[in-house]
Amino acid sequence: MGDKQEPTLSRNLAQAILRALGWKLEVTRPDTKKYVLIGAPHTSNWDFVFMLLFRSAIGINPLWIGKDTFFRWPFGGLWKRLGGIPVNRRSRNNFVDQMVATFQEHDELILVIAPEGTRSKTRYWKSGFYYITLGAGVPIVMGFLDYARKVGGIGPALMPTGDIQADFVTIREFYADKIGKYPREQSEVRLRDAIRDEPQTVRDNR
């Protein structure tokens, strides 16, 4: 797992394809071999295609999370070979604990998670990725696809402090100018608790 695996495409080929499509690469490499890589904004199936291109262009081969129904025949084997981990959302198993244990079992591991959890607009990000990094003692690294500028890659790393509200301010500031393919489907970078804290009149108008 992690950087020792060979990406699906050669690095030069992936970079050439991205250039031909008009995309640029921006990378701030984290000083660690274990981290959770945020995949955001997530508004289109095209995000998956570009994720495969950018990971090869950067020279990494992370694991990524997908609904178990996505891994059904005939393509399930292919998605797993491309680093996919099927997740049963109907299961009572604690996914965060499973991923923390997985990090502890490996010397090198990059895990991509899309906190929006769906291509459709939601009112908050899921916080599981944060608690995985906190439990595993690994940083959050901010991956992005900015369709407005046609730039993608890896941004800065953030070591979780345990103050999720404060850390989300940092994450929100980074993604404030990153635009997904379908901006109207882009979710707000905030926690579920922030919605409960809103006045009722504000919630009713959303």
N, C-alpha and C positions, 0 to 999 in steps of 0.2 A: 504493500500500500504506500501512498504518498509519493514523494518525488522519485523513488527508485523505479517505479513503473514507467514504461514507455508510453507517451501519449498516443492517441489513435492515429493521428496524422503526423508526418514529419514537421518539425518546427518551421522550417523554411517554406514548406508547402502551405501550411496554415496561415503564415504571415502573408504569403503571396495572395491567397484567396481573400483575406481581409482587405488588403490594399486594393485589389481589383473591385471589391464591393464598396470602396470608399471609406473604410473604417480605419481608425488609428488605435494604437495600443499605448496605454499608460500603466506602468507597473511600479509599485513601491514594494519591493520584496521584504516580507517579514523575516526577522532574524530568529526563525524557529522552524522546525520540521513538523510541528503539530499545531493545528489551528482549525477553527470553524470559519469558513469563508461564506459571508453573506452573499446571496444572489438576489440583487434588486436593482431597479424596479422589475417586477414580474407581471407583465400584462398580455403576453402573447406566447403562442407555441414556438415562435421564432427564437425566443430567448434560449430554448434548449439547444437549437442548432448553433447559435452564436456561442453558447457556453462551451460546446465541443470544440469549436474553432479556436476560441480564445485560450482554452486550457492547453491545447497543443501549441499554439503560438507562444505562450508563456513558458511552456516546458514543464507543466505539472500534470498530474493525473488524479484529481480528487475523486472521492466517492460522493454520491448525491442521493437524495431521498426522493422516493416516488410512491404514489398510492399502489397498493398491491395489485389492484385491477389493471394497472398499466403494464404489469409484468406477465400478463397472460399470453398463452400461445397465440400467434406464432413468433412474436417478437420478444418474449420475456427473456430468453437466453441472451439475445443481443444486448438488451438494456443492462443486464447484469455484467456482461463482458465490458461494457462501457462505464462501469463503476456504479451502477444503480443498486440501491438498497430498498427492497419493497417493504412498505410499512402498512400494517393493518390498522386503520384508524378505528375499527370496531373493537379492537382488542383492549383488554384492561391492563395489559402489560405496561410498565412504566418506560416509555421510550427514552426519556432523559437518562434514567439510570442505565439503560442498555448502552447508550452512546458513551456515557462516562466510562463504563467498564471497557468498551471497545478502545477508547483512547488509552486507557491504562495498560492494555494488552499490546500496544504497538509503540515502537520507537519513532515511527514516522506515519502521520495520518493527516490528511486534509479532508474535511467534510464540508460539502456545500449544502447550505440550507436556504430556502426562500421563505423568509418569515411571513410574507403575505399569505402563503399557504394555498393560493389560488390565483388564477389569471384575472378574476373579477375583482372589482373594487370592494374593499372591506374597510371598516372604520378603525381598525387597529392591527398591529403586527402581533403574531404569536410569539411568546417569550421563551419557548423551549430552547432555542439556540443559545440564549443568554445563560440559562441554568446549566446547559451542557458545558459551556466554557468555564463557568464558575466551579462546577463540580470536578471537572477534569484538570483545572489549573492551566488552561490554554487560552490564548488570546482570540478575540474576535477580529477578523480581517475583512475589510469592506470591499467586496467585489461589486462591480457595477457594469451596466450597459446603458449608456446615455445616447438614445436614438436621436436626440436633437442635434448633438454635435458629432454623432457617429464615432464615439470614443468608448472603449471598454477596457477593462483590466482590473487591477488590484490597487486599492487605496491603502490608507494607513491601518495599522493594527491598534487595537484597544484592549488592554488587559482589564477584565471586569473587576470592579472595586467591591462589588456587593451592594452598592447603592444603584439599583437599577434605574431609578428615576434620573439621577445625574448622568449615568452612562448613556441613557437614551437621548439626552440632550446632545451629546457629542455625535451620536449616530445620526440623529435628525439633521444636525447642521451639515454633515457630510453629504447626505442624500437630498438636501434642499434644492439643489440645482440639477439633479439627475432626472431625466425625463424618459419614461418608458415608451414603447412603440405606440401604445394607445393611452395617452395621458388621462383620459376620463376614467380609465379603469385602474389608475394608480392609487394604491392605498396610502393612508396617512401613516407616517412613522410615529406611532405613539402606542402606549400600552392600553390594555383593556380597562384597567383601573381608571385611566383618565376619562373614559366615557362615563363611568359611574359617578365620577366627581363633578360632572357638568351639571348646571342647573337644568331642571326638567324641561323648561321652555326651549333651551338650546337643543337638547336631545330630540324633542318633538319636531323641531324644524329641520332636522337633517334627513 
